[in-house]
Amino acid sequence: MTLAVVAMGSNLPPRRSTLQRALADLGRIPGTRLVRASRFRETAPIDAPAGSHDFLNGACLLETTCTAQQLLQELLAIETRHGRVRGAANGPRTLDLDLIVHGDVVLDEPGITVPHPRAHERPFVLEPAAEVAPDMRHPLLKATLNDLHQRLAVQQPG
């Protein structure tokens, strides 16, 4: 079994219930168990089109037998089931699920990059990720998610 962290976000109503249903769906992925979910946080959209609504963000820790590629396919299918339509970059979305870390896997292939290439720069990802898996190590940066979150908090005081 591999531990994986998935970041979650929604900025189209009904945000909270969409995220809650997505958590249930994540726990139903074959060979996967939902270990822990963070609390949800309200965050302003970043680099989004004018008039975009605030996001509700969170993260969860999964235990899975899926490879990173298999898990990503499951995440994309869950997004689609929840009405995700891919349009403008950083545009509004019913559900966004990002694979942040998948054990110690490092991949950079068409369609998948793990660990997520910008997670360590995003407080709305690191704060909930550190809540669910504080001691998990980023396989490239060799720091725990909690350490990365603390470093970012110092760089970008709130």
N, C-alpha and C positions, 0 to 999 in steps of 0.2 A: 504494500500500500504506500502511496505517495501523498504527502500533504501539499495542498494547493491553496493559494489565496486568490479570491475573485473579488474585484471591486464592482460595486453596483451603483447605478444612478438612474434617476428619472426626473424629467422636468415638464412632463405633460400629465395632467390629471387622469386618473386618480393615482398620484405618485406613491403614497404609502401602501395602498393595497396592491399595486403592481409589484412593488419590491417584496412585499410579504408573500405574494403568490409565486414570485420568482424564486424565493428561498425554498418554498415547498417543492418547486420543480427541480431545483438543484439537488435536493435530497432524494429525488426519484431517479436520477441518472443511474443506469445500471453500473454496479460495482463502486458506487459512490455513497458516502455518508456525510451529511451536514454535521460538522463537529461544533461549530460556534458561529454566531452572527453578531455583528456589532450593532450598536444603536445607530439610528439614522440621524444624519446631520443636514441642516439646511445650508446650502452654499450658493454663492453667486456664480452665474455662468462666466466662463473665461473664454475670451476670443470667440464669442458667440454672436450671431446676427442680432441686430437691434431688436428690442422688445422680447428677447428670450426670457422665459420664466426661470426663477431660482430652481436649483436642483435639490433633490433629496438624495444624499449619498450614504453608502455604507460599504461593508465588506463582509465576507464570510470565509471561514476555513473549512475546506473539504478534505476528506480522506478518500482517495480514489485509486482504482486499478487502471483507470484510463491513462493513455499517453497524453502528452500535452496537446497533440494534434486532435486526438479524439475528444478531449475535454473541450477544446475550442469549438469544435463542430457542434457539440451539445449546447454550449453557451449561445452560439449563433442561432440554433434552432429554437431555444427558449426565447431569445429576443424576438424572433419572427412570430412565434405564437402569441406574444404580448403586443403585437402590432408595430414592431420596430420597422420603420421605413428609412433606408439610407438615402439621404439627400445631401444638402449642403454640409460642408465640413463644420463640425461643432454645432450643427443645427439642433432644433428641439427633437427630443426622442422620448418615446414611452418607456424604453428600457435600454440601458447600456450595461453590458457585462464584459469586463476585461479580465483576462487571465494575467495576474500580476507575477506570481511565482508558482512554479510547479516543481517542488522538491529542489534538487540541485541542477535541474535541466537548464541548458543554455542552447537556444535555437535562434537562428536568424535566417529564415527561409521565406520565400514568397508566401504571403498570407499569414505568417506567424512569426512573432519575435517574443521570446521568453528568456529572461524576465522582461516584463513590460519596459520599453525603453525610456519612458518618461515618468514612471511611477515615483521615483525618488525625488522628483522635482515638484510633486503635487501634494499639497497638504490635505486636500479632500480625498486622496487615495491613501496616503501614509497614516493619517490619524486613525481611521477605522481599521486599516490593515494591522497596525501596531496593537490595536485593541484586541483583535482576534488571534494574532500570532506574534506576540512581542519578541520572542526569542528565535523566530525563523530567520535564517540568514539569507541575504540577497546573494545569489551565487556569483555575481560578478564583482560587486562592491565589497563583499566579505564582511558586511556589517549586519547587525540584526535590524529588523524592521523598526523596532523601538528606537535604536540608536539613530537610524536614518531620520525618523520622525523628529527626534529631539534636535538633531543638527539643523533640520529644515525650520523648526520652530524658532531656533536662535537666529537663523539667517533672515526669516520673515516674521518678525514679531507681530502678533495679532491684534 
